[in-house]
Each structure stands twice: as structure tokens, then as C-alpha cells.
Amino acid sequence: MSRGRERKPDKGAVSSSLLRDKRFNGYLRLALPHPLDAEVEAVVRAYLDGSASVRENLVNGLSGQPAAVLSAYGQRMASVAVRTGSVEALRRGIVAIGLAEGRLDDPRDNLFVLAAANDSASLIGTSLGRVIDDIQDALPPVGLRALRAFEGYRESDKSIEAMGIRRSGAGPDFLYV
């Protein structure tokens, strides 16, 4: 996420409406990796690479179902980050979580995902705060505020245990469940 990177043209921008597809029902529970991950990744990339107007349109076009898919992608990328030791996978996941914030049918749904992202960050040798710092310029304001608020919770309140999430498997089979 280099700050000086040249933006790609807006032509052919990906829409978050593709995340409304019924194929995404149960997305969080699908095998990891899954071909649908690339479709969600395309939306996240379109947001990151888009102009200010593309970003605004993408965020404004989000509603419950697409936001839930982005949130689930965030949890999936937290697992991928641990599997691969990749901070970049975690960054993409946290951008997706930030996009979902304020658009979910139940705003508490992102808390579980943020707990997984927080745990993932610690397991790969960084912190949620450092990852947020890296991507803060790319996040919508409501997402950034929510991420910073979560970051400020007491450790016991933002743990995976507090959110009812656990780690499963190891190495290439690691998964937050």
C-alpha cells in the first residue's frame, strides 16, 4: 500500500453488487482458499486502486449482504495471514473490515472479525494498531473510527476468547472458527 502509487483508471470498476450473489451464502465457512476469495479481493482491490469518487461510490453502494461478505473476507484473511505469515493478507482483510463497518445489519458482527484480526496480527509479529497505521489513509472514516475504537478496548475484551472464537489447526490448516 505505497502512498505514492499511481491510481489505475476508473474504467471498468468492480461493483460491490457482485457480493450479493447467492454463491456467497455461507462464505465464512467455505474451504480456505476458495475461488470466491478472488471475487471479494477484486472488490477490495478496486477500492484500494480507485479514485476518490470510485471509493466513495463503492462505499455508498454497500449494504448488509455485501458488507457481511467483506467482513467474512476479513476473518478469512486473518486466517490466511497466520497460515502464510503475511501482513499484506491481513492488511487486505482489515481494509475489507473497514469497508463493512457501518453497513452491516448488526454492527456487532465486525467485533468477532476484529478479534480474529487482532489475534492474527499478534501471531505474525505485529499489532492491529501498526496494521491500521499502515492503511489508515485507505480506510473510509467510519471504518477507521471503528478500528481505532476496537484497538482501544482492554485486551481481555478484544480477545478471541471474549468473542467466542477459537483457533483451529496449524500451518496451512490454520483457521479461526
C-alpha positions in Angstrom: 0.0 0.0 0.0 2.5 2.6 -1.0 1.2 6.1 -0.7 2.7 7.4 -3.9 1.4 4.6 -6.1 -0.3 5.8 -9.3 -4.0 5.2 -9.4 -5.5 2.9 -12.1 -8.2 4.4 -14.3 -11.8 4.2 -13.1 -12.9 2.5 -16.3 -14.3 -1.0 -15.7 -14.5 -0.5 -11.9 -15.8 -3.5 -10.0 -19.0 -3.1 -8.1 -19.8 -4.4 -4.6 -23.1 -5.6 -6.0 -21.4 -8.8 -7.1 -21.2 -9.7 -3.4 -25.0 -10.0 -3.3 -24.8 -13.2 -5.3 -26.2 -16.3 -3.5 -22.9 -18.1 -4.0 -21.7 -16.1 -1.1 -24.2 -17.6 1.3 -22.1 -19.3 4.0 -18.9 -17.8 2.6 -17.2 -17.7 6.0 -17.5 -21.5 6.3 -16.2 -22.3 2.8 -12.8 -24.0 2.4 -9.9 -21.7 2.5 -8.7 -20.8 -0.1 -11.8 -20.7 -2.3 -12.4 -19.2 -5.7 -14.9 -16.7 -4.2 -12.0 -15.1 -2.3 -10.7 -13.8 -5.6 -14.0 -12.1 -6.3 -14.0 -10.4 -2.9 -10.4 -9.5 -3.4 -11.3 -7.8 -6.7 -13.7 -5.5 -4.8 -11.1 -4.7 -2.2 -8.5 -4.0 -4.9 -10.9 -1.9 -6.9 -11.5 0.2 -3.8 -7.8 0.5 -3.0 -6.8 1.3 -6.6 -9.8 3.5 -7.3 -10.0 7.3 -7.4 -11.8 9.2 -4.5 -15.0 9.0 -6.5 -14.7 5.3 -7.1 -14.0 4.7 -3.4 -17.0 6.9 -2.4 -19.3 5.1 -4.8 -18.2 1.7 -3.7 -18.7 2.5 0.0 -22.1 4.2 -0.7 -23.2 1.2 -2.6 -22.6 -1.2 0.3 -25.5 -2.6 2.2 -26.0 -5.5 4.6 -25.2 -8.6 2.4 -22.1 -7.2 0.6 -20.8 -5.8 3.9 -21.3 -9.1 5.6 -19.2 -10.8 2.8 -16.5 -8.2 3.2 -16.5 -8.8 6.9 -16.2 -12.5 6.4 -13.4 -12.0 4.0 -11.6 -10.0 6.7 -11.8 -13.0 9.0 -10.7 -15.4 6.2 -7.7 -13.1 5.5 -6.8 -13.1 9.2 -6.5 -16.9 8.9 -4.5 -16.6 5.7 -2.2 -14.2 7.4 -1.4 -16.7 10.1 -1.1 -19.5 7.6 1.4 -17.6 5.4 2.9 -15.1 7.9 1.7 -12.4 5.5 1.0 -8.9 6.9 -0.3 -8.0 3.4 -3.1 -10.5 3.6 -4.0 -9.1 7.0 -4.0 -5.5 5.6 -6.4 -6.5 2.8 -8.6 -8.2 5.4 -8.6 -5.1 7.6 -9.5 -2.9 4.7 -12.5 -5.1 4.0 -13.5 -4.9 7.6 -13.2 -1.1 7.5 -15.4 -1.1 4.4 -18.0 -3.2 6.1 -18.2 -1.1 9.2 -21.3 1.0 9.4 -23.0 -1.1 6.6 -23.6 -4.4 8.4 -27.2 -5.3 9.5 -25.8 -5.9 13.0 -22.7 -3.7 13.7 -21.6 -6.1 16.4 -20.8 -8.7 13.7 -17.5 -6.9 13.0 -16.3 -7.3 16.6 -15.8 -11.0 16.2 -13.8 -10.4 13.0 -11.8 -7.7 14.6 -10.9 -10.1 17.4 -9.6 -12.6 14.8 -7.6 -9.8 13.0 -6.2 -8.6 16.4 -5.1 -12.2 17.3 -3.7 -12.8 13.8 -1.6 -9.6 14.0 0.0 -10.8 17.2 0.7 -14.2 15.9 2.5 -12.8 12.8 4.6 -10.5 14.9 2.8 -7.2 14.5 -0.1 -5.4 16.1 -3.5 -4.4 15.0 -2.5 -0.8 15.6 0.5 -1.0 13.3 -1.6 -2.5 10.5 -4.2 0.2 11.0 -1.4 2.8 10.9 -0.2 1.3 7.6 -3.6 1.5 5.9 -5.4 4.4 7.7 -5.3 6.6 4.6 -7.1 4.0 2.6 -9.9 3.5 5.1 -13.3 5.2 5.0 -13.7 7.5 8.0 -16.4 5.4 9.7 -14.2 2.3 9.3 -11.1 4.0 10.7 -13.0 5.3 13.7 -14.4 1.8 14.5 -11.0 0.1 14.1 -9.3 2.7 16.4 -12.1 2.3 18.9 -11.6 -1.5 18.9 -7.9 -1.1 19.2 -8.5 0.9 22.4 -10.5 -1.9 24.1 -8.9 -3.7 27.0 -7.0 -6.8 25.8 -9.4 -9.1 27.7 -12.4 -7.5 25.9 -10.9 -7.9 22.4 -9.5 -11.4 22.7 -10.8 -14.2 20.5 -11.9 -16.0 23.7 -14.0 -13.0 24.7 -15.7 -13.1 21.3 -16.2 -16.9 21.3 -13.7 -17.5 18.5 -11.0 -20.2 18.7 -8.0 -21.2 16.6 -8.2 -24.5 14.8 -5.4 -26.4 13.0 -1.9 -25.3 12.4 0.3 -24.2 9.4 -1.6 -24.5 6.1 -4.7 -25.7 8.0 -4.9 -22.8 10.5 -8.4 -21.3 10.7 -10.4 -19.0 13.0 -13.7 -20.7 13.9 
